[in-house]
Amino acid sequence: MGNHDEGHEAEEFQPKGAVAFFIVLIVFFTIIWFLMYFELLSRG
């Protein structure tokens, strides 16, 4: 049935685009957080 046919190698699904987007999102929010943090520190 389906993927268990002889000679059919199962490819591993690797969502590279989604992982890259997630990493960029984390970096973006980290930068925003630090900018806000240092802005608040500078106000005293």
C-alpha positions in Angstrom: 0.0 0.0 0.0 1.3 3.5 -0.9 4.8 4.2 0.4 5.7 0.6 1.2 6.3 -0.4 -2.4 9.6 -2.1 -3.0 12.3 0.2 -4.4 10.5 3.3 -3.1 12.7 5.3 -0.8 10.9 7.5 1.7 12.1 11.0 1.5 12.4 12.8 4.8 10.5 16.0 4.8 12.5 19.0 5.9 10.7 22.3 5.9 13.8 24.5 5.4 11.8 27.6 4.5 9.7 27.4 7.6 12.7 26.8 9.8 14.5 29.7 8.2 11.5 31.9 8.7 11.2 30.9 12.4 14.9 31.7 13.0 14.5 35.1 11.3 11.5 35.8 13.4 13.3 34.9 16.6 16.3 37.1 15.7 13.9 40.0 14.8 12.0 39.9 18.1 15.3 39.6 20.0 16.6 42.7 18.4 13.4 44.6 19.1 13.4 43.4 22.7 17.0 44.6 23.2 16.3 47.9 21.6 13.3 48.5 23.9 15.3 47.2 26.9 18.2 49.6 26.3 15.8 52.5 25.6 14.1 51.9 29.0 17.5 51.7 30.7 18.6 55.0 29.2 15.5 56.7 30.7 16.7 55.9 34.2 
